[in-house]
């Protein structure tokens, strides 16, 4: 996660360890700090492991891959 930079795409998964086919959406990184990463819609994740900062949310981020993009396109059809 520490290799992410502003403008990178991340896949938002429902929980840690979820499969690529479970992707919920693709988001753009707008801020990367030493401890936190923010995506364009304002959600914030821990830089260490990609977990959502909100205790009530279990989603997480990972760098987006073609597999994530393909899975998301298939869901939208």
JOLIN-V746825 format. One record per helix or strand. SS is the DSSP state (alpha for helix, beta for strand). FROM is the first residue (numbers start at 1). TO is the last residue. If there is no record, write none. Layout:
SS&FROM&TO + SS&FROM&TO
This chain:
beta&9&13 + alpha&20&22 + beta&25&32 + beta&36&39 + beta&44&46 + beta&51&52 + beta&60&63 + alpha&66&76
